[in-house]
Amino acid sequence: MTEDATVPPQQGDAPTSALDYFARHPLVGLIGTIAGIVGVVVTLIVFFISQRSREICYMVSASPTTIVRAGQSSDLRVHYKDKELTSDVSSIQIVIWNNGKESVKGANILSAVSLQLLPRSAILEARVKKVTRSLVGFEIFNANASSGILGLSWNILESGDGALLEVIYTGTSEKVAIDGAIEDMPAVRQVFFGNDVRFTIREVVFMSLFGLAAGVLAAMKQYRSKSAALNITAARINVAMAFLMTSACISGLLAVGLLVFAALTLHPPFSFRAL
């Protein structure tokens, strides 16, 4: 007579406790991964926001205002320095401000800041209509106004400080260029209506390097996993996909976060419509 061998019940990988159950649940791992990525992205965005930099920007009113149009019959006559003007006379507004977090003092100006109309038109009058604070000390120099060029100067422009300028000139020029060299800052930047948002070279390089690093870590983790060793072709595909998807996701999240922040903060201190 043969006795049947008693086979103990298979326990498998069944969780032994509630904590073990949650630790093994794939949804918990997914949530943890997403939370980790979001945390890293938020940390990096906060890092970029906290960086102190100088950024002088300017914005031009959407279109010039025509004060007098030549060739139209009118009793209105415009004289400038006892001479009647026979050409169009227009007016345009410009806002210039410090969009960075580092103050820009007069001592930081390496070469004179100038404003010029394009195409060149004789400037009849230019004035500072409004400043954020009186201590800004914004000034206009009109020694070359007849050539369509104005010199600009200020005592200090702290973050958000700026001035609203009004320029009256002959002709119908619609473009304005502001040039000058300022310490630790690229060229003076023109901002257009609709928030012209761009990345700096440093931000692009950092996002790319961080995305690549995250992709390498994800690829290494995938390479060491058990599933990657089942088939050499599948393993290579999984590693490549992990690298590409992780790099793209991390870089994309960083880019979106910085774009949203820049779009919310890139605006002049004055509104043309309110004046």
HELIX and SHEET records of a PDB file:
HELIX    1   1 ALA A   18  ARG A   24  1                                   7    
HELIX    2   2 PRO A   26  SER A   50  1                                  25    
HELIX    3   3 GLY A  106  ASN A  108  5                                   3    
HELIX    4   4 SER A  134  VAL A  136  5                                   3    
HELIX    5   5 ALA A  145  SER A  147  5                                   3    
HELIX    6   6 ILE A  201  ARG A  224  1                                  24    
HELIX    7   7 SER A  227  ALA A  229  5                                   3    
HELIX    8   8 ILE A  232  THR A  265  1                                  34    
HELIX    9   9 PHE A  272  ALA A  274  5                                   3    
SHEET    1   A 4 THR A  65  VAL A  68  0                                        
SHEET    2   A 4 VAL A  89  ASN A  98 -1                                        
SHEET    3   A 4 ILE A  56  VAL A  60 -1                                        
SHEET    4   A 4 ARG A 189  GLN A 190  1                                        
SHEET    1   B 4 THR A  65  VAL A  68  0                                        
SHEET    2   B 4 VAL A  89  ASN A  98 -1                                        
SHEET    3   B 4 GLY A 162  THR A 170 -1                                        
SHEET    4   B 4 ILE A 123  VAL A 131 -1                                        
SHEET    1   C 2 HIS A  79  TYR A  80  0                                        
SHEET    2   C 2 LYS A  83  GLU A  84 -1                                        
SHEET    1   D 2 VAL A 104  LYS A 105  0                                        
SHEET    2   D 2 ILE A 156  LEU A 157 -1                                        
SHEET    1   E 4 GLU A 139  PHE A 141  0                                        
SHEET    2   E 4 ILE A 149  SER A 153 -1                                        
SHEET    3   E 4 ILE A 109  LEU A 118 -1                                        
SHEET    4   E 4 LYS A 175  ILE A 182 -1                                        
END                                                                             
